Amino acid sequence: MARGARSLCLGLVMAASTAAMAQQAAAPAGTVRANYDIPAGPLGPALSRFAASAGITLSFEPALTEGRQTHGLRGSHALGAGFAQLLAGSGLEAVARAGGGYTLRRATPAAVANAAARADGNAGATTLEEVRVTADAERSNTSEGTGSYAARASTTATGLNLSLRETPQSISVVTRQRMDDEAIESVTEVLQRSTGVAVSALDSERLNAYSRGFSLASYQIDGQPTWYSVVYGTGITLSDMVIYDRVEVVRGAAGLLAGAGDPSGTVNLVRKRPTADFAGYVSGSLGSWDNRRGEVDVSGPLNAAGTLRGRFVSAWQDTNSYRDRYSNEKQIAYGVVEADIAPDTLLTLGLDYQKNKPKGVSFSGLPLFWYDGSEVDYRRSASSGGAGSTWNQDARTLFASVDHGFGNGWKARLAYSNYLTQRDGTRISASWGPVQQDGSVQLYGGYGEGRSEQNSVDARLSGPFELFGRQHQLLVGLNASKATDRITSFSDPRYGLTEGQRISGSILDWDGSYPAVAANTVHSGVAQETKQTGIYASGRFSLTDSLSLVLGNRVSSIDYDYLWTSYAAWTSQAQTYRRHGVSTPYAGVVYDLKPNWSVYASYTSIFKQQQYKDRNNRALDATTGVNYELGTKATFLDGKLNASLAVFRIEQDKLPVRDSGYTASLPDGSRAYMSVDGATTRGAEVELSGEIAPRWQAYASYSHSRTEDRAGLSLTTEAPENLFKLGTSYRFSGALSGLTVGGNLYWQSDTSFTSAWPVVGTARQDAYTLVGLMARYQINRQTSISVNVDNLFDKTYHSIDPTFNTKVYGAPRSVLVTAKYTF
């Protein structure tokens, strides 16, 4: 498979290179005439076809051409006249880039008049205005600096750079402006504000995000599939958002690039990139629970020619918590350099680093049930973390990429990343329930240290091609990754001290004290390794002016090895699986009802290898299934406002659920699961995001999903079936110029969990609503002060973890004040 992929990619590179060299050997594009046969219709596809026929590179943001039409182009024309006729009446102009190629921008009045004259035939050959455009590769989707809640396009679902309306799948994007307005600092907060996603805290460090009723565990960074372990409290969910431009969330199976078709979806975090001009800011924040934070972000050219650009971002935060005994200090640093090493070649090198030093750490939440099966009520500040419990983590990522344009619209990209995290600490949790009559619970934890590393590479080739007189897009690529995760535990209280060691007193007023733990006796160790390789291809085929077909497939190989060793009992447990030739197809159709409104249908396949084990300690088979989706998407106000509506159906076999009939633990302490066939999920989603009026940004979404077995019983009651989210900001003018006000609302329906072991009981969380407010005043062009209030009405709520029979309370009302200076 690998040899075939290399041969395919090499052949396409050679073909594209040959075409590019042939075009470059021709006379200057501005003076050469060519014959064209481009029918009237949508402007974007017409321009792509024109560029391919003329043998030039033309780049533009999809939002610029969204909703615009052209009268077409037929006959022999010089390049300038061809552009003028195609763009007539559009308010756009084509400008030349240094080093070759062209880009679109909004035209000045003089340029509009000049274009009209050329379109009338008064200028057969025109030298277009030359401007410098740098770092063009994959930059058109940048949300920073737009001031908008609306996204232009996304590559997350298919790898193709399609507008949201051209992508036959549900996509939500949290832009930089939304993160700034709502003071979003973590992945947790981003996901909680994303359409159709519910976030459930597992303990002080970990979370579980649900999309369409299932755990959201597929992540990308800059579009590159990334494997992270969250089992031991490490991973991407701890990442600080200061280094990211936006977060794209595709809902539904999207295994084309990631290698696993997870029914929940995929999260793509896109880093900030260097800017062509010098820019930056410094900010400082003070908030509830002694929350102190500082940020600095500096970006710009590093040489006079602007061919070398860099960006440095850093943040520091030290905060206490509403949770008893918990605090955290974290440091973030990010640096990236871009270099134009050739007119059409961009080299990117970067490093990001984050250090977390939490105290009062818990491993799982507070026990759900009393000894008699009734649910326990706690103070919101109650914590299962012991005093002095720590879990220090250092995480860093090295990444590099090379992007090359061949001059005929084709681009090649090679990307590499190395992720490494190391962690250690003493984690003691009073979370091993149920709670006895005297309020005591069993301690769980001990001293541990771990190390995770992933190396990954991704190579892809993409560009336009013409077939049957129409313009199409194609992407081919391959990626591979190797991930290792190792952790060693020392002197677990259940073994290193006394089996069944319990806290002194009641969990309701526990002060976090626990017996001394000797950290010199190895108790257990876990080692796991995952290797994934895959070859993939996707294409967008223009069948008519209004109908397009998106097809793709990925063929993957997965090798997984797991070894758990108990040094206390001198036993071990191994788990291995090998999957080769796993196919995950993708298909969708999009039909344009109007220039700004389309309907679509899509099919994606589901394949997810499970690491759960049954009561016989055997690994469960992989979950398989299909995802069907129907929807409509529209853009309004010249692309400033996006709207979508989708209905979906997911069918799965071998879906893992807790084996409630088996009450004992497996040898490694985990719970037994069983597979369910015939699981069906049905749901709907609606979303609106962008500018609904001048200076007024907003987003709103509603989602519903329910998963049932063949008997009609709900299988995911711990995840809410209904979610509603709303957010807005308004920037005043006139006498109140400089003031921006806004707010947000989050509502979810009730959740529940019924336990069959170690006691029989049911825990519930009623439906609840959270409200937030924000206000920002721009003192002058550089300086602003903002105030954010979360959980305005101080609502008490909690999340449920069915794996450990625990709960975690959400944060009460909090206030954050931020001063920011921009330069």
ABEGO torsion letter per residue (X at the ends): XAAAAAAAAAAAAAAAAAAAAAAAABBBAAABBBBBBBBBEBAAAAAAAAAAAAGBBBBBBAAAABGBBBAEBBEBBBAAAAAAAAABGAGBBBBBBBGEEBBBBBBBAAAAAAAAAAAAGABABBBBBBBBBBGABGAAABABGAGBABBABBAAAAGBBBBAAABBBBBBBBBAAAAAAAGBABAAAAAAABBGBBBBBABAABBBBBBGGBBBABBBBGGBBBBBBAAAGBEAAABBAAABABBBBBBEBBAAAAGBBBAAEBBBBBBBBBBABBBEBBBBBBBBGGBBBBBBBBBEBABAAGABBBBBBBBBBBBBBABBGBBBBBBBBBBBBBBBABAABBBBBBBBBBBBBBBGBBBEBBBABBAAGBBBBBBAABBABBBGBBBBBBBBBBBBBBBBBAGAGBBBBBBBBBBBBBBBEBBBBBABOBBBAAGBBBBBEEBBBBBBBBBBBBBBBBEBBBBGGBBBBBBBBBBBBBBBBBBBBBGBAAAABBBGBBBBEBAAABAGBBBBBBAABBABBBBBBBBBBBBBBBBBBBABAABBBBBBBBBBBBBBBBBBBBAAAGBBBBBBBBBBGBBBBBBBBBBBABAABBBBBBBBBBBBBBABBBAAGBBBBBBBEBBBBBBBBBBBGGGABBBBBBBBBBBBBGBBBBBAABABBBAAGBBBBBBBBGBBBBBBBBBBBEBABBGBBBBBBBBBBBBBBAAGBBABAABBABBBBBBBBBBBBEAABGBBBBBBBBBBBBBBBBBAOABBBBBBBBBBBBBBBBBBBBABAABBBBBBBBGAAGBBBBBBBAAAGBBBBBBBBBBBBBBBBBX
